[in-house]
Amino acid sequence: MKIEFKMIEVCAVGGYSEIGKNMTAVKIDDEVLIFDMGVFLPAIINYEEEGKDRSALDREGMIDLGAIPDDSCIDDWKDKVKGILVGHCHLDHIAAIPYLAERYKAPIYGSPFTIEVIKRMLSDENRKIRNPLKAVNINSTVRVSDKITAEFINITHSTLHATIIAVHCRYGTIVYTNDFKFDNHPVLGKKPNLKRLRELGKENMILLILDSLYADIEMKTPSEKVARELLRDVMLDTECRDSLIIVTTFASHLPRLKSVIDFAHVLRRKVVFLGESMMKYTMSAEKCKLVNFSKKVEIISYARHIKRKLNEIEKNRKKYVVVATGNQGEPDSVLSKMLDGRLPFKFEPADHVIFSTKVIPDPINIANRNSMEEKLRERRVRIFTNIHVSGHASREDHRDILKILKPKYIMPAHDGRKKQLFMKELAIEEGWKEDKVLLMDDGKKVSLIL
């Protein structure tokens, strides 16, 4: 009698011992899929703060720096990789691609906007890779091999074209959802495809790999519509008649940028985006016909042009809303350079600086933001912090996705053991047995019993 063994293995390459460096490999029989290839941004910021040039670093240098995943843990799987599947366009999910992707003779799949951002990132860094870049329309499926298909399902997050990836194989379905939130009132983009998720929950759901960043926060993450109202309140209902308004947020957060533009127009002010990443994400989105900001906004990325524009703004500050990079206090951001005198600009008392973001809870980020805010206080500007809602699911969203998908195994990702334990606690509350919640560390492999 012939006995057929079912074999699925998972390797937590990165993102299971820290916030960032997201990368997971799944081996189904003799074929491997990789999910995401991200960086650990604080390591890069710290390196560049010391005046060092990252462009000279190769894969080994970036691994030694702690900036990208150490993928040597899947060296024995390298020749089996059939596809690199990318969930969305944030750097902690895509920015290791220039260093790691060519080790694998496999295409890179992602939503149209995600692929466009990857192309622009490679161009900006003057890097080339041999991997084909394949855009997959939202809510559609691509055949990765004769045995495996991958479905890119629309989900909401703090950017556009974010996806939950469902991998279908002969044993059932594996779902990768790292990052997500359930926002039924998005400011820009489509609602989550809950209909399709509920359909998947009726199938043989083997494994759910999910973002556990806020598994300890006992709430449902509010809609982006709430952040829009917070911005409306600060921009339209505070006294700012003769003052400059500066907003800083993530350049990839296109829904947030839309709200800033809308309220600036109510104030009859011109909007100026300053910074390379503002250009990168806006132009990528426009190429995908997701936004049309450049008809309403002046977008400037080169330093000499920024200097010239800041000189104009100083003379007519009450006519402008400036959106500048620097929400985490990054030393090389536009806002930091304005404060340090590297870009010529004089802040005036009563200028408004709005942080439409939350500090990413890493010691380097916290220190940089504290330093930036102290410099702003010295200039007696009005500071508005946490004008923001998260793009990440909280505990009650996690509860919902567990109820919807009903996976056999749960693998918490996107943070270390502390947050994984909160997710395990929730799963046990909902009826899962302890051994069905897989707690991982970077580099660890596990075989699933099917």
C-alpha positions in Angstrom: 0.0 0.0 0.0 1.3 3.4 -1.0 1.3 6.0 1.8 1.2 9.7 0.7 2.6 12.2 3.2 1.3 15.7 3.2 4.1 18.2 3.7 3.9 21.9 4.4 6.8 23.7 6.1 7.0 27.3 7.1 10.2 29.3 7.8 9.9 32.6 9.7 12.8 34.4 7.9 12.2 37.8 9.4 9.6 40.0 11.2 9.0 37.5 14.0 11.5 38.9 16.5 11.1 42.6 15.7 8.8 45.1 14.0 10.1 45.1 10.4 12.2 42.8 8.2 9.0 41.0 7.2 9.7 37.8 5.2 8.1 34.3 5.4 8.8 31.2 3.3 6.3 28.4 2.9 7.3 25.1 1.4 4.5 23.0 -0.1 5.8 19.6 -1.1 8.8 20.5 -3.3 7.8 24.1 -4.1 8.4 27.3 -2.1 6.7 30.6 -1.9 8.2 33.7 -0.3 6.0 36.4 1.3 7.5 39.9 1.5 11.1 41.1 1.7 11.2 44.0 4.1 13.8 46.1 5.9 14.2 47.1 9.6 14.1 50.9 9.1 15.6 52.0 12.5 18.8 50.1 11.6 19.1 52.0 8.4 18.3 55.4 10.0 20.9 54.7 12.7 23.6 53.8 10.1 22.9 56.9 8.0 22.8 59.1 11.1 26.5 58.2 11.6 27.2 59.8 8.2 27.6 56.4 6.4 26.5 55.7 2.9 24.1 52.7 2.6 24.4 52.5 -1.1 27.8 50.8 -0.8 26.3 47.9 1.3 25.6 44.5 -0.3 23.4 41.7 1.0 25.9 40.6 3.6 26.5 44.1 4.8 22.8 44.8 5.2 22.3 41.5 7.1 25.2 42.4 9.4 23.7 45.8 9.9 20.4 44.1 11.0 18.6 45.9 8.2 17.3 43.0 6.2 16.3 39.4 6.9 19.1 36.8 7.1 17.6 34.5 4.4 20.5 31.9 4.8 18.0 29.9 6.8 16.3 28.9 3.5 19.4 28.3 1.5 18.4 24.6 1.1 15.0 25.9 -0.4 16.6 28.4 -2.7 16.2 26.5 -5.9 12.6 25.5 -5.2 11.2 29.1 -5.0 8.3 29.6 -7.5 7.2 33.1 -6.6 7.8 36.1 -4.3 4.4 37.4 -3.2 4.2 40.9 -1.8 1.2 42.1 0.2 1.6 45.9 -0.1 4.1 48.7 -0.7 5.5 49.6 2.7 9.3 49.5 3.0 9.2 47.0 5.9 7.7 44.6 3.3 9.4 45.5 0.0 12.7 47.3 0.6 14.9 44.2 0.9 14.0 43.2 -2.6 17.0 44.9 -4.2 19.3 42.9 -1.9 17.6 39.5 -1.7 15.3 38.8 -4.7 18.0 37.8 -7.2 19.0 34.9 -5.1 15.7 33.3 -6.2 14.9 32.6 -9.8 11.2 33.5 -9.4 8.9 36.3 -10.4 7.7 39.0 -7.9 3.9 39.3 -7.7 2.0 42.2 -6.2 -0.9 44.6 -6.7 -0.4 47.2 -9.5 0.5 50.0 -7.1 2.8 47.8 -5.1 4.7 46.7 -8.3 4.9 50.4 -9.5 6.4 51.4 -6.1 9.0 48.6 -6.4 9.9 49.7 -9.9 10.4 53.3 -8.8 12.3 52.2 -5.7 14.7 50.2 -7.9 15.1 53.2 -10.2 15.7 55.7 -7.4 18.4 53.4 -5.9 19.9 52.8 -9.4 19.5 49.0 -8.9 18.4 46.3 -11.3 17.1 42.8 -10.6 16.5 39.9 -13.0 13.2 38.9 -11.4 10.2 39.6 -13.5 7.8 42.1 -11.8 4.2 40.9 -12.3 1.2 43.1 -11.4 -1.9 41.2 -10.3 -5.2 43.0 -10.2 -6.9 43.3 -6.9 -9.4 40.5 -6.2 -7.9 38.2 -8.8 -5.8 35.1 -9.0 -2.5 34.2 -10.6 -1.1 30.7 -11.3 2.3 30.5 -9.6 3.0 26.9 -10.6 1.1 23.9 -12.0 0.1 23.1 -8.4 -0.3 26.5 -6.7 -2.4 29.6 -7.3 -2.2 32.9 -5.3 -5.2 35.2 -4.8 -4.7 38.9 -4.0 -7.8 40.0 -2.0 -8.5 43.6 -1.3 -8.0 44.8 2.3 -7.7 48.2 4.0 -4.4 49.4 5.5 -2.6 52.8 5.7 -1.9 52.8 1.9 -3.7 51.7 -1.2 -3.8 48.3 -3.0 -3.0 46.4 0.2 -3.9 42.7 -0.1 -4.5 39.6 1.8 -2.8 36.8 -0.1 -4.6 33.4 -0.2 -2.5 30.5 -1.5 -4.4 27.6 -2.8 -2.8 24.2 -3.1 -4.0 20.6 -3.1 -4.1 20.5 0.7 -6.2 23.6 1.2 -5.6 27.3 1.7 -2.8 29.3 3.4 -3.6 33.0 4.1 -1.0 35.7 4.6 -2.4 38.9 6.1 0.4 41.1 7.2 -0.8 44.1 7.5 -4.5 44.8 7.6 -7.5 46.5 9.2 -11.2 46.3 8.7 -12.2 49.8 7.5 -15.7 49.9 6.0 -15.5 53.7 5.6 -12.2 54.3 3.7 -11.4 57.8 2.6 -9.8 56.4 -0.6 -9.9 53.0 -2.2 -12.3 50.0 -1.8 -13.8 48.4 1.3 -12.3 45.1 2.5 -13.5 42.2 0.5 -15.3 40.5 3.4 -17.5 38.5 1.1 -14.5 36.6 -0.3 -13.0 36.2 3.1 -16.2 34.6 4.4 -16.2 32.2 1.4 -12.6 31.2 2.2 -13.7 30.5 5.8 -15.9 27.7 4.5 -13.0 26.0 2.7 -10.1 24.0 4.2 -8.1 26.8 5.8 -4.8 25.3 6.8 -2.8 28.3 8.1 -3.4 32.0 8.9 -0.2 34.2 9.2 -1.3 37.5 10.6 -0.2 40.9 11.8 -0.1 40.8 15.7 1.3 44.3 16.2 -1.7 45.5 18.3 -3.0 42.2 19.6 -2.8 43.7 23.1 -5.0 46.7 22.3 -8.6 45.9 23.3 -10.5 47.8 20.7 -11.5 47.8 17.0 -9.1 50.0 15.0 -11.1 53.1 14.0 -11.8 54.0 10.4 -9.6 56.4 8.4 -12.7 58.5 8.4 -12.0 59.2 12.0 -8.5 60.5 11.2 -10.1 62.7 8.5 -12.3 64.3 11.1 -9.3 64.8 13.5 -7.5 66.6 10.7 -10.5 68.6 9.8 -10.8 69.8 13.4 -7.1 70.8 13.6 -6.8 72.4 10.2 -10.2 74.2 10.0 -11.1 74.9 13.6 -7.9 76.3 15.1 -6.7 79.9 14.8 -4.1 79.9 12.0 -5.0 82.9 9.8 -1.5 84.2 9.4 0.5 81.1 10.1 2.1 78.4 8.0 0.6 74.9 8.3 3.0 72.0 8.1 1.7 68.5 8.0 3.9 65.4 8.3 2.7 61.9 7.7 3.7 58.8 5.8 4.3 59.5 2.1 2.5 56.2 1.3 -0.6 57.2 3.2 -2.5 58.5 0.2 -5.9 58.6 1.9 -4.4 60.8 4.6 -2.8 63.0 2.0 -6.2 63.4 0.2 -7.7 64.7 3.4 -4.9 67.3 3.8 -5.4 68.5 0.3 -9.2 68.7 0.7 -9.0 70.8 3.9 -6.2 73.0 2.5 -8.5 73.9 -0.4 -11.3 74.8 2.0 -8.7 77.2 3.6 -7.9 78.5 0.0 -4.2 77.6 0.5 -1.8 76.1 -2.0 -0.5 72.6 -1.1 3.2 71.7 -1.5 4.6 68.2 -1.0 8.3 68.2 -0.1 10.5 65.1 -0.2 11.7 62.2 -2.4 9.3 59.7 -0.9 6.3 62.1 -1.5 7.3 62.1 -5.2 7.8 58.3 -5.3 4.4 57.3 -3.8 2.3 60.0 -5.5 3.7 59.4 -9.0 3.4 55.6 -8.6 -0.3 56.0 -7.5 -1.0 58.4 -10.4 0.5 56.0 -12.9 -2.0 53.4 -11.6 -4.8 56.0 -11.8 -5.5 55.8 -8.1 -5.1 59.5 -7.4 -4.6 62.8 -9.4 -2.8 64.8 -6.8 -0.4 66.6 -9.1 -3.2 68.7 -10.7 -3.8 70.2 -7.2 -0.4 69.9 -5.6 3.1 71.1 -6.3 5.4 68.1 -5.6 9.1 68.9 -5.1 11.9 66.3 -4.4 15.2 67.9 -5.4 17.0 69.9 -2.6 17.8 73.0 -4.7 14.1 73.3 -5.8 13.0 72.7 -2.2 15.2 75.6 -1.0 13.8 77.9 -3.7 10.2 77.0 -2.7 10.8 77.4 1.0 12.0 80.9 0.3 8.7 81.7 -1.5 6.7 80.1 1.3 8.5 82.2 4.0 7.3 85.4 2.2 3.6 84.2 2.0 3.3 81.6 4.7 -0.4 82.1 5.3 -1.1 81.0 1.7 0.4 77.5 2.1 0.0 74.1 3.5 3.3 72.2 3.4 3.4 68.4 3.6 6.9 67.4 4.5 8.7 64.1 5.2 9.9 63.6 8.8 7.0 62.2 10.8 9.3 59.8 12.7 11.9 62.5 13.2 14.2 61.0 10.6 17.5 63.0 10.5 17.6 63.2 6.7 13.9 64.2 6.3 12.8 67.5 4.9 11.4 68.6 8.3 14.6 67.7 10.1 16.6 69.7 7.6 14.4 72.7 8.0 14.9 72.6 11.7 18.7 72.1 11.5 19.3 74.8 9.0 20.3 72.4 6.2 17.3 73.8 4.4 17.0 77.6 4.8 13.8 78.3 6.7 12.8 80.3 9.7 9.9 79.0 11.8 7.8 81.6 13.5 5.8 81.4 16.7 2.3 80.2 16.0 3.2 78.2 12.9 1.3 74.9 13.0 3.1 71.6 12.8 0.7 68.6 12.6 2.1 65.1 13.1 -0.6 63.0 11.4 1.0 59.8 12.6 2.0 57.8 15.6 5.6 57.2 16.6 6.7 53.7 15.6 7.7 52.1 19.0 11.4 51.6 18.4 14.0 53.4 20.6 15.7 55.1 17.6 12.4 56.5 16.3 11.3 57.6 19.8 14.6 59.4 20.4 14.5 61.1 16.9 10.9 62.3 17.4 11.5 63.6 20.9 14.5 65.5 19.5 12.5 67.0 16.7 9.6 68.0 19.0 12.0 69.7 21.4 13.5 71.8 18.5 10.0 72.8 17.5 9.2 73.8 21.1 12.3 76.0 21.1 10.8 77.8 18.1 7.5 78.2 20.0 5.5 76.7 17.2 2.1 75.0 17.8 2.5 71.2 17.8 -0.3 68.8 17.2 0.6 65.1 17.7 -1.2 61.8 17.1 -3.7 63.3 14.6 -4.0 59.7 13.4 -5.6 56.3 13.4 -3.6 53.2 12.8 -3.5 51.1 9.7 -3.1 47.9 11.8 -5.8 45.7 13.3 -6.4 45.7 17.0 -7.5 42.8 19.2 -11.2 42.8 18.2 -10.3 42.9 14.5 -8.1 39.9 15.1 -11.0 38.2 16.8 -13.2 38.9 13.7 -10.7 37.5 11.2 -10.2 34.3 13.3 -14.0 33.9 13.3 -14.3 34.6 9.6 -11.4 32.4 8.3 -11.4 29.6 11.0 -7.9 28.4 10.2 -6.5 25.1 11.6 -3.2 26.8 12.5 -2.5 30.4 13.5 1.0 32.0 13.1 1.3 35.5 14.7 3.8 37.8 12.9 5.0 41.4 12.7 6.5 41.7 16.2 8.3 39.7 18.9 7.2 37.1 21.4 5.3 39.5 23.7 2.7 40.3 21.0 2.6 36.7 19.8 1.5 35.7 23.3 -1.4 38.1 23.2 -2.5 36.6 20.0 -2.2 33.1 21.4 -4.3 34.1 24.4 -7.0 35.5 22.0 -7.0 32.3 19.9 -7.4 30.1 23.0 -10.3 32.4 24.1 -11.9 31.6 20.8 -11.5 27.8 21.1 -8.1 27.0 19.5 -5.8 24.6 21.2 -2.4 25.8 22.4 -0.5 23.6 19.9 -2.4 25.2 17.0 -0.9 28.6 17.7 2.6 28.6 16.3 5.0 31.0 18.1 8.0 31.7 15.9 11.4 33.4 16.0 13.4 34.7 13.1 15.1 31.7 11.3 12.8 29.1 12.9 11.1 26.4 10.7 8.0 24.4 11.6 6.3 21.5 9.8 2.5 21.4 9.8 0.6 18.2 10.6 -2.3 18.1 8.2 
